[in-house]
């Protein structure tokens, strides 16, 4: 099973934003990606990371994938527990659902930021923001 960890964030809300994806299979990291996405909200950045992760899982031909995020809102929306009220998030949610439908067995799970490979994804997105904003984190 492919496990895909994604994180998104912005400095300000909205503000300069980025996402990162870390995918693992059998406990081994098989893919990492971070991308600056301009000025966005935290929730949009979270969804953009999820969509990138799902697209990579589809590209890798995953038959089973678990998507892990520290965004409780997004995980609950993807699992149909929460409605998606924002028109912008609704479009991203629909894109994520459509892509996820291409994977035979898929699940979405929320974890705390300190768990599993979420800290690696968080570090990658912050490095991307630092690089784009010309700053170094202490």
N, C-alpha and C positions, 0 to 999 in steps of 0.2 A: 504494500500500500504506500502511496505517495502522501506524505504529510507536508502541507504547504502553510508556512507561517507568514502572515503579512502584517504590516503596520503602516500607518499613515499619520502625518502630523503637519501642523502649520505653526509658524511663529507669529502669533496674532490669530484672530479667528473672525474673518479671514486674514490671511497673511501668506508670506512665502511658504510654499508647501512642497512636500516630497512624500514618496512612499518607498517601501522596501519589501522584498519577498525573499524568503529563504525556504528552499524545498529540501526535504530529506526522504531517504528511502532506506529502510533497514538500519536506521540510526546514523547514516552517512549523508552529509550535505552533498546534494547533486546539482544545485543551482542557487545562485544569488543574483539579485538585481536591485538596484536603487535608481530612482528617477526623480528629478526635479519637475514639478508640474505647474509652476507659476503661482499666482495668488489664488488660493482656494481655502475652504473651510477644513477643519479637522475631519469631519465626517466624509466630505468628498474625497479627501486624501486617503482615508481608510478604504473607501469603496474602490478607488483607482488601484490601490495595492491588491485588493482582493481580485479584481478583474484581471490584472496582470498575472496573478498567481494561477487563476483558473485557466487563462489562455495558455500558460506554460504547461500546465497539467494536460490540457488537450493536445498540445504540440508533442508532448512526450508519450502520448497514447495511453495515459493512465486509465486502467480499468476500475480502479478504486482510489479515491482521494479524500482526504480529510483536510479541511481548511480551518486553521487555527488563528484566532485574532484576540487582541486585548480589547476590542470594541464590543461591549455587551450589546449596544444598540444594533450594530450591524449584524452580529450573530443572531440576535433574536428576530431581526427583520428577515434574514435569509432563511431562518427556520419557520417563518410564518407566525411567530408569537406576537410580534409588534407589526402594526401597519406602517407603511411608508407614507408620511404626510407631505414632505417637501417634494415639489415637482422635480427639482434637480436631482435629489436622491432617488426619486422614483425611477427616473431614466437610468441611472447607474445600477439600481437594484434589478431592473428588468434586463439590462445587459448582462449582469452577473448571473441571473437565473437562466437566461438563454444559453450562455456559454456552459454553465454547470450541467445543463440537460444533455450535453454531449459526452458526459462521463457516466458510465453505467451505474456506479455506486458512489455517492457523494454525501458528505456530511459537513456540518459547520459547527465549530465549538469555540466557546469563549474561555480564555484563561486570564489570570492576572498578568500584568506586564512583566513580572520577574520570572515567569515560568517558561520552561522549555526553550525554544529558540526565538521567542519574542524579543529578549534583550539584544540578540544579534541583529534582528530586523530593525529595532529601534536605533541601534548604533549606526547601522548603514544609512538610514534615512537622515539622521542628524549629521553624519559626515557629508552627505549630499547637500544638505542645506548649508552647512558651514562652507563647503567648497563654492557653492553658487553665490553665497552672500559675502564671501571674502573674509570670513571670520574663523577663528580657531576656538574650539571649546576648551575650557580649562579642566 
